């Protein structure tokens, strides 16, 4: 879970129960596709689409804090968004996340 900032507008995107440990869930805020990750009980969020080729990252898998793209196996660090394995070269955006009760919320951009 990322640090909270009270000046942000927060959007509820899922319930905590919808995202078991080690799992990924795709959600949308408007037209923006987001991937949520539960890594050892901490929730993270990134853009939901690979920057290399259009692929839904929520269809990939987690490997030691990396999301592995289901299309060409490019990898991104879910905490920083950094592209760490080719063919992915362009980083993905990360989002601030908080859990309020059972609600997973993302800071609206």
C-alpha positions in Angstrom: 0.0 0.0 0.0 1.3 3.4 -0.9 1.4 6.5 1.3 -1.8 8.4 1.6 -2.2 12.0 0.7 -5.4 13.8 1.9 -5.3 16.2 -1.0 -6.0 13.4 -3.5 -9.4 12.5 -4.9 -9.8 8.8 -4.3 -11.9 6.4 -6.4 -13.0 3.0 -5.0 -12.1 0.4 -7.7 -12.5 -3.0 -5.9 -13.1 -4.8 -2.6 -10.2 -6.2 -0.7 -11.8 -9.6 -0.8 -11.7 -9.5 -4.6 -7.9 -9.5 -4.6 -6.4 -12.4 -2.8 -2.6 -12.5 -2.0 -0.5 -13.1 -5.2 -3.4 -12.2 -7.5 -3.9 -9.5 -10.2 -7.2 -7.8 -11.0 -8.0 -5.5 -13.9 -10.2 -2.5 -13.3 -11.2 0.7 -15.1 -11.4 4.3 -14.0 -13.4 5.9 -16.9 -11.6 4.6 -19.9 -8.2 4.1 -18.1 -7.3 0.5 -17.7 -5.6 -0.2 -14.3 -4.0 -3.4 -13.0 -4.2 -4.0 -9.2 -1.8 -6.4 -7.5 -1.7 -8.0 -4.1 1.9 -8.6 -3.3 2.3 -10.2 0.1 -0.7 -8.3 1.5 0.3 -4.9 0.0 -1.8 -3.5 -2.8 -0.2 -1.8 -5.8 -1.6 -0.3 -9.0 -0.2 0.4 -12.4 -1.4 1.1 -15.9 -3.2 -2.0 -17.1 -1.7 -2.1 -20.6 1.8 -3.0 -21.7 3.8 -0.2 -23.3 5.5 -2.6 -25.8 2.3 -3.9 -27.5 -1.3 -3.7 -26.5 -1.7 -6.5 -23.9 -3.8 -6.5 -20.7 -1.3 -6.8 -17.8 -4.0 -8.3 -15.6 -3.8 -11.4 -17.8 -0.1 -11.7 -17.0 1.4 -13.2 -13.8 3.4 -11.9 -10.8 7.0 -13.0 -10.4 8.8 -11.6 -7.3 7.3 -8.1 -7.6 7.3 -8.0 -11.4 4.3 -8.2 -13.7 5.1 -10.4 -16.7 3.2 -9.4 -19.8 1.2 -12.2 -21.2 2.0 -11.3 -24.8 5.8 -11.2 -25.1 6.9 -11.7 -21.5 8.2 -8.2 -21.0 8.4 -7.3 -17.3 7.7 -4.3 -15.2 8.3 -3.6 -11.5 4.9 -3.2 -9.9 6.2 -0.8 -7.2 8.0 1.7 -9.6 6.5 0.9 -13.0 10.0 0.5 -14.4 10.4 -1.7 -17.5 13.0 -4.3 -16.4 12.9 -7.0 -19.1 12.8 -6.7 -22.9 10.9 -6.3 -25.1 9.3 -3.7 -22.7 11.5 -0.6 -22.7 9.0 2.2 -21.8 7.9 2.3 -18.1 4.3 2.1 -17.0 2.6 4.6 -14.7 2.0 3.7 -11.1 -0.9 5.0 -8.9 -1.3 5.8 -5.2 -3.4 3.1 -3.5 -5.1 2.9 -0.1 -7.4 0.5 1.6 -10.3 1.9 3.6 -12.2 -0.8 5.3 -12.7 -3.3 2.6 -12.5 -0.8 -0.3 -9.4 -0.5 -2.5 -9.0 3.0 -3.6 -6.8 4.7 -6.2 -5.9 8.3 -6.3 -7.6 9.8 -9.4 -5.2 11.4 -11.8 
